[in-house]
Amino acid sequence: MKEYIRDDGKVRECTSNIAKMNIFEYMFYRKAIILRTLRDSLQNLFEGLHLVVYGVINLLIILTLPISYPLAAYMNIRRAKKEMELHEKYKSKPL
């Protein structure tokens, strides 16, 4: 077993200790930094994907506006005409 210099039971992060470690020991003692880096990288990835999805949705909205607004206007006008026909039909009936 390698003898590391310790402070309050924890392995001190000094050049002497690092020189004694192999790759896996160094990764084990530095796992907090590795996990923090992994967490930050995943968070950045998800934020980037989030922005890409919003960008695609906004692009679809922009591309469909020339079709959807005239279609919505036509449907609203048709619905209003039907309502006016019903209103005129019931208005003209005597009670």
C-alpha positions as CSV (number, residue, x, y, z in Angstrom):
1,M,0.0,0.0,0.0
2,K,1.3,3.4,-0.9
3,E,1.8,5.9,1.9
4,Y,0.1,9.2,1.1
5,I,0.4,12.4,3.0
6,R,-3.0,13.0,4.7
7,D,-4.7,16.0,6.3
8,D,-7.5,15.1,8.7
9,G,-7.8,11.6,7.2
10,K,-8.1,12.9,3.6
11,V,-5.4,12.5,1.0
12,R,-3.7,15.8,0.5
13,E,-3.6,17.1,-3.0
14,C,0.1,17.8,-3.4
15,T,2.7,17.0,-6.0
16,S,4.2,14.2,-3.9
17,N,0.9,12.4,-3.6
18,I,0.0,12.8,-7.2
19,A,3.4,11.5,-8.3
20,K,2.8,8.3,-6.3
21,M,-0.7,7.7,-7.8
22,N,-1.6,5.7,-10.9
23,I,-4.4,6.9,-13.3
24,F,-7.2,5.1,-11.5
25,E,-6.2,6.3,-8.0
26,Y,-6.0,9.9,-9.3
27,M,-9.4,9.6,-10.9
28,F,-10.8,8.1,-7.6
29,Y,-9.4,10.9,-5.4
30,R,-10.5,13.6,-8.0
31,K,-14.0,12.1,-8.6
32,A,-15.8,15.2,-7.3
33,I,-14.2,17.3,-10.1
34,I,-14.9,14.6,-12.7
35,L,-18.5,14.3,-11.6
36,R,-18.9,18.1,-11.5
37,T,-17.4,18.4,-15.0
38,L,-19.7,15.6,-16.2
39,R,-22.8,17.3,-14.7
40,D,-21.9,20.7,-16.2
41,S,-21.3,19.1,-19.6
42,L,-24.6,17.3,-19.5
43,Q,-26.4,20.4,-18.4
44,N,-24.9,22.4,-21.3
45,L,-25.8,19.6,-23.7
46,F,-29.5,19.7,-22.6
47,E,-29.6,23.5,-22.7
48,G,-28.2,23.4,-26.2
49,L,-30.8,20.7,-27.3
50,H,-33.5,22.8,-25.6
51,L,-32.4,25.8,-27.7
52,V,-32.3,23.7,-30.9
53,V,-35.8,22.4,-30.3
54,Y,-37.1,25.9,-29.7
55,G,-35.4,27.1,-32.8
56,V,-37.0,24.4,-34.9
57,I,-40.5,25.2,-33.4
58,N,-40.0,28.9,-34.2
59,L,-38.9,28.0,-37.7
60,L,-42.0,25.9,-38.2
61,I,-44.2,28.7,-37.0
62,I,-42.6,31.2,-39.4
63,L,-43.0,28.8,-42.3
64,T,-46.6,27.9,-41.6
65,L,-47.8,31.5,-40.9
66,P,-48.5,32.3,-44.6
67,I,-50.8,29.2,-44.7
68,S,-52.3,29.2,-41.2
69,Y,-53.5,32.8,-41.0
70,P,-55.5,32.9,-44.2
71,L,-57.0,29.5,-43.3
72,A,-57.9,30.7,-39.8
73,A,-59.5,33.8,-41.2
74,Y,-61.5,31.8,-43.7
75,M,-62.8,29.4,-40.9
76,N,-63.7,32.3,-38.6
77,I,-65.6,34.2,-41.4
78,R,-67.5,31.0,-42.3
79,R,-68.4,30.4,-38.7
80,A,-69.6,34.0,-38.3
81,K,-71.7,33.7,-41.4
82,K,-73.3,30.5,-40.0
83,E,-74.1,32.2,-36.7
84,M,-75.6,35.2,-38.5
85,E,-77.8,32.8,-40.6
86,L,-79.0,31.1,-37.4
87,H,-79.6,34.5,-35.8
88,E,-81.6,35.7,-38.8
89,K,-83.6,32.4,-38.9
90,Y,-84.6,32.7,-35.2
91,K,-85.2,36.4,-35.5
92,S,-87.7,36.1,-38.3
93,K,-89.8,33.3,-36.6
94,P,-92.9,34.7,-34.8
95,L,-93.4,33.5,-31.2
